[in-house]
Every structure is written in structure tokens, then in C-alpha cells.
Amino acid sequence: MKYASLRYHIDRKTGALSRIIERGVKGVEFLLRFMLFSIGPLILELMFVGGILFYLFDVWYLAVVVVTIGLYIWFTFKVTEWRVRIRKQMNDLDADANQKAIDSLLNFETVKYFNAEEREATRYDESMRGYEAAALKTNYTLGFLNFGQSFFITIGLILVMVMAAIGERPVAGILVTHTHTDHSPGAAPLKLLTGAKTYGFGTLSAELLALTDEEVDIDFVPDVALSDGQTVGDGAWQVTALHTPGHFPNHMCYQLESKGMIFSGDHVMGWSTTAIIPPLGNLKEYLEGLDKLAGYSTLAMLPSHGPVIESPAKRISDVRDHRLARHKQVEACVRRGVRAPSAIVEEIYTDLTPRLIEAAKGCVKAHLEYITESAEKRLVVGLVQSVATA
Ligand SMILES: [Zn+2]
């Protein structure tokens, strides 16, 4: 070191060099990990999925998937190339700032000697300002990259789903069960692709929506607002709308009489029981809805979640029994003076994951509401009787 030229000592970039080495090591490690655990398995998986799509569906599905992935990769490469330039600039400025800081600290005697503290601080601030601007730009462009990537994937996904759902068959109308965000938002793209009209119960008032923090699609307005018992279509494709609130005020089931089928939406599902969360959810209305569905002789129910329900009458009575059993538990709690929803949840729901506690509280509130409602009714009946006997 001592014999190295003076130029070496004057031009050395201690701070910058340590940063560059550090980044290089990190980069190599990242690349190796990425190739081995991310890209490699992904390519393998893609090949398998491509094979399955071709074998189970037809070549068009494979084509859509391949084009989507192609566009995705092309977009990612193009934007990444552009981002690399910005990233490089950011790294240079980072190294520059680091170098200035370490340099002035190493040579603090010289800095002191010339009273240059202020000057050094300003130089450092300038570099950091440049770094800040470049870092922000890097983040913004990352946002753009992510947006573009999900845009291509979403378009591809919608296309494949529409192909699977519709195929070559004409679409005469789109029936919407209710406006929870996992239901009605699909109607808009479907309408755009098919030109068919949308049908549904209609929107809820702003006052009602203000009461809830459930995830509601407030943008959906059906082209044709249906009321209970109204029919759509004709002949074998005549569908009757059945207003079934309880899960959600604008929930509709649809009966396809010619096939003996009911599209039961979220009211009776194939996989679990329905969430009833007051104030928009209401247990009394829910149970009435079950009675209404039980009143039709149905061969099968097609819910919006879970498999086809092949014995509707049994499923409806199971769902009702489950509700009533829960209701008895809640009533027992209330009788013992346990009234807070969280306390009731703790007592009657054992081994509940934390994620579901809020939902369980909502259900308990529905039961409490039902107890009060029936108590009010009993009171009214009692009053009427006492008036009659007086
Ligand atoms: Zn729902």
C-alpha cells in the first residue's frame, strides 16, 4: 500500500468500493436463488399447465395463455430495461453520497484544517437529494411495472373464463344475485363482451350503505331492476326472480322452472353456511328466505360458492338446523347474562382462527337481533291478548 502511487491514494473511493462489492455479492446471491427456486420451477409448471390446458380444453385456451404470458414477459423486459437505467443512476448517486461521507470522515483533519465542515455537508446533501429523486422514480416505475403486469394477466384470465363459461353459446341476459364485491363486478366485463342486459334487484340507498362496512359493489346498477316473483325470458328459459334478503338486502335467487333448478346465490351455498352480518344481514329474513326456497320442488340448486347441491330439501333443512342450534346456544348465553358478542363468541365458537372472529361476532349479533325482534313480537302479541281479554 505504501508503495502505491500518490494518484491511487488521492483517487481511491473507499466508501464507493465497499458499496459496490456489497451490491455485487447481493446481486449474485439473488440471481442464483431466483433462478433455482423461482424461474426454474415456474417454467416447469408452465409447461405442465400448458399440457393440461391443451389436453383437457382445446388449443385456443393454450393460445390465449401463451399470448398472455408472451405479452407479460415482453412488457416486463421492456419496462425493466428502462428501469435498469434509472436504477443504475440511483446506485451511482448512492455510491457517490456514501463516498463523500466516508471520504470526509476519513480525512476529518483536513476538513477541520480548512474549516470545510459546512462545505462537506452541503456536498453530501446535494448527492443525497439526487439519490432521493432517483429512488422515488425507481419506486414509481415499479408501480407502473406491477400495474402493467396485472393488467395483462387479468385480461388473459377474463378471456379464458369467458371462453369457458360461454363458449359459442349466445348470452341473452346476465342475472346478478347481489352486490357483494365477489359477485356483481363480473357483470360489467361480461356485458361488454356479450352485449347482454343485466338483471338484478337493484341498488341500495346511500343511507343503508352507510350503515355497513361490508365490501359492497356500489357501481352496479342493473339494466332491468327485478322485483320478487318477476320473470325473465320465455319458454324453457324462463327464469323467476325470488327476493331472498337475509344474507344481503338485494339478494335474489333465480328459479329455472323447466329444469327444476334454483340458482341459490349466497343464500344456500354448497361449501359452508352463509354469513349474516347485521345491520344489512338479518336472521329473521334469512330463515324466511329458506322457507321460501323450501316451498319449491327443486331437483338441484346451483350456488355461487361450492359444488352443486343435489338434494336441496336436505341441504335447506341442514342449514336451518345449524342456524337454530346456534340460536339456542346464543339464547342460553343471554339467559345466563352473557350478552357481549365477543364473550358469546368465546363461549360457543371453539377453536376459531383469529381471522374469523369478526365474522363470528357478526353472526352472533344477528342472533341477538333475532332474539330482540322475537321478544318484541311476543310483547306485541301479549299486549294484544291482554287487550282482548280485558
Ligand atoms: Zn355475499
Residues whose N, C-alpha, C, O or C-beta is under 5 A from the ligand:
A	BS01	ZN	H180 D266
